[in-house]
Amino acid sequence: MRTPEETFPTHFTFGVATSAYQVEGGIENDWAEWERAGKLKEPHARCGRAVDHWHRYEEDYALAKAVGATAFRISLEWARIEPERGRFDEAALEAYRERLLKMKAHGLRPVVTLHHFTHPSWFHRETPWHLPQSVPTFRRYAQRCAALLEGLDALVISFNEPMVLLLGGYLQGAIPPGIADGALTMRALENMVRSHAAARQELLAKLGRVELGISQNMLAFAPDRWWHPLDRALVRLASPAYNHAFHEALATGHLRVNMPGVASTRVTIPEARDSVEFIGVNYYSRAHLRFVPRPPFIEFKYRDTRGRGLTDIGWEDWPEGFLQTLRDVKRYGRPVWITENGIDDRAGARRPHYLHSHLAQVLAARAEGVDVQGYLYWSLLDNFEWLEGWGPRFGLYHVDFDTLERRPTPACDYFRAVATQRRLVAPGTL
Ligand code: FCB
């Protein structure tokens, strides 16, 4: 007989994750502008029609069902819904409502992200995150989104990876809006916390009750030189700031970031206290941190410490860090959802092993009492990977980017076996 730790309980959800800009196609927003400005790694890459999920959504729901998924994460594209400031596009809202209803009819629980990195182009010109007006702007958008969610029992995510957006967009200037300023980063962070709380009020007003959280990119950290006191100090500072500051603010109402010489803040936002029902974790890898004697004083590196080989995108395959990450969020006393986890594996052979090793950590965390309730694989389909463009392939299904044909990778069988048998099977034994 199996011990409970070896199995996923029947209420545990297996699902898949996507985001609007990366899969839908035909979206005009700040990222499209960024691409035209030649700012991607491959300056000529364009997202364009993406993988045409906008028209193929029913086929994609069926593909999700075929791997045993019972939840499907999408994001709503703000630029479709509010193409000009204050003008809402009823047809776009209607189209999203129809998609969500069909998703539900396919037996997939909607997991709906309001904001997944992208903005309507007017946003940065008129109410960027570092200005207080960003909060009522997001509130008004969230109010429209709330109306789409009635009767769906959706899991709702206000922001996807806010720290990634802030680090890339406000501190490093690498993604829109291309600002590189520590003080503005902290103001933007505060306004995003306030915006989450404002969105929550709108969701509650419309729906009565809501299951709301954020999706937080959480990295395992290690010192690049184990013996170097400054590398070690960086690790001690980075995890609270990068992994926990946002979660902490939404649990306690206290926002604290302490990265001396980079960005720091300490502010109380009472309306943010107790403002999530679940903790959303996006886990991919571990970063080694190295002190460098010039701003921003910190260098991120991915290292192949165990000879497993970096993933194709160049990240360390480090399932061990997943367990620690899950232990670390136990402190919030909320159910946990893995809102993303996955591997860029262009040949498709490593993915079943990646799934196996990472799901084993989920079971280990559950056995230690971490209430992990669901796992959403990133991603159902190969798609457009932000600055990296069309190179990476995270999909359970391979997509031919010319014909848009979707074909199962070996991980489809593996995912289906685990999701339906609700226990870990060893890859290669199917
Ligand atoms: C996460 C993003 C997601 C996808 C994966 C690979 O950081 O949330 O959109 O790009 O990485």
Residues whose N, C-alpha, C, O or C-beta is under 5 A from the ligand:
A	BS01	FCB	S19 E161
